[in-house]
Amino acid sequence: MTVKTASDGTRFEVLEGPGPAVLLVHGLGLNRHMWQWQRNALAERYTVISYDLFGHGESPPPPATPSLTLFSGQLQRLIDEVDVRKAAIAGFSLGGMIARRFAMDHGSRLWALAILHSAHKRDRAAHDAIQSRVHQARREGPAATVDAALERWFSKSFHRSNPETMHKVRDWVMANSKDVYPDIYQVLVDGVDELIAPSPAIQCPTLVMTGSEDYGNSVEMTHAIAAEIDGAKTVILPGLRHMAMAENPALFNSELLNFLQHAERENSDGG
């Protein structure tokens, strides 16, 4: 798998498979390598494209004030550059928000949409909590929030028994620039409002999935997202928190692949 650079500086990888394209959009503070537990399983059936959002991994800083529209445009240019007419987009957390924005901006380019562990309308307490973390990151950088994040993202037993994974994810978060990271973090706070009651409506086959213990991207939020998308499928992964794809990749991949295969059949049948 060769790392490539798009014309706007986006760093990306293509893992060739026998089927149509699936693009993977990572979450805040992470990078394209967070999909290492999914790429090979998906590539048995699909062509898998993963990339670094602006301000993450090996991609350059955002060329303008970070927003969901900015990141949707980055995704649209990448799809054009790799010459994909239609793709399935799977977005995690912030990536799930970007994927929804993309579905509203460029719905004709999708054959499926997977919104994974992603936020919806927050109550005041939840809004204030995440805004407080943004202020903390602005003052002190990613190090200020990473330990609490790891506790939210993984179950206690997995956290204790998998130090290598904890180090890996910690290093990804710590690699973010103190000057860029808080501005992108703010998109996680402010971007939700523009996704409520999406207009134009999202009309492709859609999966909305989270873990039963992912309290920041909750079961209630997941059902609320799905309720606003006609025919959307909801999946709740039992006993898992935010980074279910790393903690239980077999279950996560099974649900994602089952959905994609169903959506692929639906599209081929003209549905």
C-alpha positions as CSV (number, residue, x, y, z in Angstrom):
1,M,0.0,0.0,0.0
2,T,1.6,3.2,-1.2
3,V,1.2,6.5,0.5
4,K,0.2,9.2,-2.0
5,T,-0.2,13.0,-1.9
6,A,-3.2,14.8,-3.4
7,S,-2.9,18.2,-5.1
8,D,-4.0,20.0,-2.0
9,G,-1.4,18.1,0.1
10,T,-3.8,15.5,1.5
11,R,-1.9,12.3,2.3
12,F,-3.8,9.1,1.5
13,E,-3.5,5.4,0.9
14,V,-5.4,3.1,-1.5
15,L,-5.7,-0.6,-0.7
16,E,-7.0,-2.2,-3.9
17,G,-9.8,-4.7,-3.6
18,P,-12.2,-6.3,-6.0
19,G,-15.2,-4.1,-5.3
20,P,-16.3,-0.4,-5.3
21,A,-14.6,2.3,-3.2
22,V,-15.0,2.7,0.5
23,L,-13.5,5.9,1.9
24,L,-12.6,6.0,5.6
25,V,-12.7,9.4,7.5
26,H,-10.9,9.3,10.9
27,G,-11.8,11.2,14.1
28,L,-10.4,14.3,15.8
29,G,-6.8,14.0,16.9
30,L,-6.3,10.7,15.1
31,N,-5.1,9.9,11.6
32,R,-5.6,7.4,8.8
33,H,-3.8,4.7,10.8
34,M,-6.8,4.4,13.2
35,W,-8.4,2.2,10.5
36,Q,-5.6,-0.4,10.7
37,W,-8.0,-2.8,12.3
38,Q,-10.5,-2.5,9.4
39,R,-8.6,-2.0,6.2
40,N,-7.6,-5.5,5.4
41,A,-11.0,-7.0,6.3
42,L,-12.7,-4.4,4.1
43,A,-10.2,-4.8,1.2
44,E,-11.2,-8.5,0.8
45,R,-14.3,-7.1,-0.9
46,Y,-13.8,-3.3,-1.5
47,T,-11.2,-0.8,-2.6
48,V,-10.3,1.0,0.6
49,I,-9.1,4.6,0.7
50,S,-8.0,6.2,3.9
51,Y,-6.5,9.7,4.4
52,D,-5.4,12.3,6.9
53,L,-7.7,15.2,7.5
54,F,-6.2,18.7,7.3
55,G,-4.2,19.3,10.5
56,H,-3.8,15.6,11.2
57,G,-1.2,13.0,10.4
58,E,0.9,13.9,7.4
59,S,-1.6,16.3,5.8
60,P,-1.0,20.0,5.9
61,P,-2.8,22.4,8.3
62,P,-6.2,23.6,7.3
63,P,-6.0,26.2,4.5
64,A,-8.8,28.2,6.0
65,T,-10.8,28.3,9.3
66,P,-11.7,24.7,10.1
67,S,-15.4,23.8,9.4
68,L,-17.4,20.8,8.3
69,T,-17.7,22.4,4.9
70,L,-13.9,22.8,4.6
71,F,-13.4,19.1,5.4
72,S,-16.3,18.1,3.1
73,G,-14.5,19.9,0.3
74,Q,-11.2,18.1,1.1
75,L,-13.1,14.8,0.8
76,Q,-14.8,15.8,-2.4
77,R,-11.5,16.7,-4.0
78,L,-9.9,13.5,-2.9
79,I,-12.7,11.4,-4.5
80,D,-12.3,13.4,-7.7
81,E,-8.5,12.9,-7.7
82,V,-8.7,9.2,-7.3
83,D,-11.3,9.1,-10.1
84,V,-14.1,7.5,-8.1
85,R,-17.6,8.3,-9.4
86,K,-19.4,7.0,-6.3
87,A,-18.1,5.8,-2.9
88,A,-19.3,4.5,0.4
89,I,-18.1,6.9,3.1
90,A,-17.5,5.6,6.6
91,G,-16.8,8.4,9.1
92,F,-15.8,8.0,12.8
93,S,-16.7,10.7,15.4
94,L,-15.7,14.0,13.8
95,G,-15.4,12.0,10.6
96,G,-19.0,10.9,10.9
97,M,-20.0,14.6,11.1
98,I,-17.9,15.3,8.0
99,A,-19.5,12.3,6.3
100,R,-23.0,13.8,7.0
101,R,-21.9,17.2,5.7
102,F,-20.6,15.5,2.6
103,A,-23.8,13.6,2.1
104,M,-25.7,16.9,2.2
105,D,-23.2,18.6,-0.1
106,H,-22.5,15.8,-2.6
107,G,-25.2,13.2,-2.1
108,S,-25.0,12.0,-5.7
109,R,-21.4,10.7,-5.0
110,L,-22.5,8.2,-2.4
111,W,-23.6,4.6,-2.7
112,A,-23.6,4.2,1.1
113,L,-22.9,6.1,4.3
114,A,-21.7,4.8,7.7
115,I,-21.9,7.2,10.6
116,L,-19.8,5.7,13.4
117,H,-19.7,6.8,17.0
118,S,-20.7,10.3,16.1
119,A,-22.4,13.1,18.0
120,H,-25.8,14.7,17.5
121,K,-27.6,17.4,19.4
122,R,-26.2,17.8,22.9
123,D,-27.9,19.0,26.1
124,R,-26.4,22.0,27.9
125,A,-24.3,19.9,30.3
126,A,-22.7,17.8,27.4
127,H,-22.1,21.0,25.4
128,D,-20.4,22.7,28.3
129,A,-18.2,19.7,29.0
130,I,-16.8,19.4,25.5
131,Q,-16.4,23.2,25.2
132,S,-14.4,23.1,28.5
133,R,-12.1,20.5,26.9
134,V,-11.6,22.7,23.9
135,H,-10.5,25.6,26.2
136,Q,-8.2,23.3,28.1
137,A,-6.6,22.1,24.8
138,R,-6.2,25.7,23.7
139,R,-4.3,26.5,26.9
140,E,-2.2,23.4,27.3
141,G,-2.3,21.4,24.0
142,P,-3.4,17.9,23.3
143,A,-1.6,16.5,26.4
144,A,-4.2,18.2,28.6
145,T,-7.0,16.0,27.4
146,V,-5.5,12.8,26.2
147,D,-5.6,10.7,29.4
148,A,-9.3,11.5,30.0
149,A,-9.9,10.7,26.4
150,L,-8.4,7.3,26.6
151,E,-10.6,6.5,29.6
152,R,-13.7,7.5,27.7
153,W,-12.6,5.7,24.5
154,F,-11.8,2.2,25.9
155,S,-13.4,0.0,28.5
156,K,-11.5,-0.3,31.8
157,S,-10.5,-3.9,31.3
158,F,-9.2,-3.2,27.7
159,H,-7.4,-0.1,28.9
160,R,-5.5,-2.1,31.6
161,S,-4.6,-5.1,29.5
162,N,-3.6,-3.4,26.2
163,P,-0.8,-0.9,27.0
164,E,0.6,-1.1,23.4
165,T,-2.7,0.1,22.0
166,M,-3.0,2.9,24.6
167,H,0.6,4.1,23.7
168,K,-0.3,4.0,20.0
169,V,-3.4,6.0,20.3
170,R,-1.8,8.4,22.8
171,D,1.1,9.1,20.4
172,W,-1.4,9.8,17.6
173,V,-3.2,12.4,19.7
174,M,0.0,13.9,21.1
175,A,1.4,14.4,17.6
176,N,-1.2,17.2,16.9
177,S,-0.2,20.8,16.8
178,K,-1.2,22.9,19.8
179,D,-1.8,25.8,17.3
180,V,-4.2,23.8,15.1
181,Y,-5.8,21.1,17.2
182,P,-8.1,23.4,19.3
183,D,-9.6,25.1,16.2
184,I,-10.5,21.7,14.8
185,Y,-11.8,20.5,18.2
186,Q,-14.1,23.5,18.1
187,V,-15.7,22.1,14.9
188,L,-16.7,19.0,17.0
189,V,-18.6,21.4,19.3
190,D,-20.2,23.8,16.7
191,G,-20.7,21.6,13.8
192,V,-23.5,19.4,15.2
193,D,-26.2,22.1,14.8
194,E,-25.9,22.2,11.0
195,L,-26.4,18.4,10.8
196,I,-29.7,18.3,12.6
197,A,-32.7,17.6,10.3
198,P,-30.3,17.4,7.3
199,S,-31.3,19.5,4.3
200,P,-31.1,18.3,1.6
201,A,-32.2,15.0,3.0
202,I,-29.7,12.1,3.1
203,Q,-31.1,9.5,0.7
204,C,-28.5,6.7,0.4
205,P,-28.4,3.5,2.4
206,T,-27.1,4.6,5.9
207,L,-25.7,2.8,9.0
208,V,-25.6,4.6,12.3
209,M,-23.5,2.7,14.9
210,T,-22.1,3.3,18.3
211,G,-21.1,1.5,21.5
212,S,-23.5,1.0,24.4
213,E,-21.0,2.7,26.7
214,D,-19.9,5.5,24.3
215,Y,-21.5,8.2,26.4
216,G,-20.2,11.2,24.4
217,N,-21.7,9.7,21.2
218,S,-24.6,8.0,22.9
219,V,-27.2,5.4,22.0
220,E,-29.8,8.2,22.2
221,M,-27.8,10.3,19.8
222,T,-27.4,7.4,17.4
223,H,-31.1,6.7,17.3
224,A,-31.8,10.5,16.8
225,I,-29.4,10.6,13.8
226,A,-31.0,7.5,12.3
227,A,-34.5,8.9,12.9
228,E,-33.7,11.9,10.6
229,I,-32.5,9.6,7.7
230,D,-35.1,7.6,5.9
231,G,-34.5,3.9,6.2
232,A,-31.3,4.2,8.2
233,K,-30.1,1.2,10.2
234,T,-29.1,1.5,13.8
235,V,-26.5,-0.8,15.5
236,I,-25.5,-0.7,19.1
237,L,-22.3,-2.6,20.0
238,P,-22.8,-4.1,23.5
239,G,-20.2,-3.2,26.2
240,L,-18.0,-1.1,23.9
241,R,-17.0,2.6,24.2
242,H,-15.7,5.1,21.6
243,M,-12.9,3.1,19.9
244,A,-14.8,-0.1,19.4
245,M,-13.0,-0.6,16.1
246,A,-9.8,-1.2,18.1
247,E,-11.2,-3.0,21.1
248,N,-13.4,-5.5,19.2
249,P,-12.6,-5.3,15.5
250,A,-14.2,-8.6,14.7
251,L,-17.6,-7.4,15.8
252,F,-17.2,-3.9,14.5
253,N,-16.0,-5.2,11.1
254,S,-18.8,-7.7,10.9
255,E,-21.5,-5.1,11.3
256,L,-19.8,-2.7,8.9
257,L,-19.3,-5.3,6.2
258,N,-22.8,-6.7,6.6
259,F,-24.2,-3.2,6.0
260,L,-21.9,-2.5,3.0
261,Q,-22.8,-5.7,1.4
262,H,-26.5,-5.1,1.8
263,A,-26.1,-1.5,0.5
264,E,-24.1,-2.8,-2.5
265,R,-26.9,-5.3,-3.3
266,E,-29.5,-2.5,-2.9
267,N,-27.7,-0.3,-5.3
268,S,-27.2,-3.1,-7.9
269,D,-30.9,-3.8,-7.7
270,G,-31.6,-0.2,-8.5
271,G,-32.8,0.5,-5.0
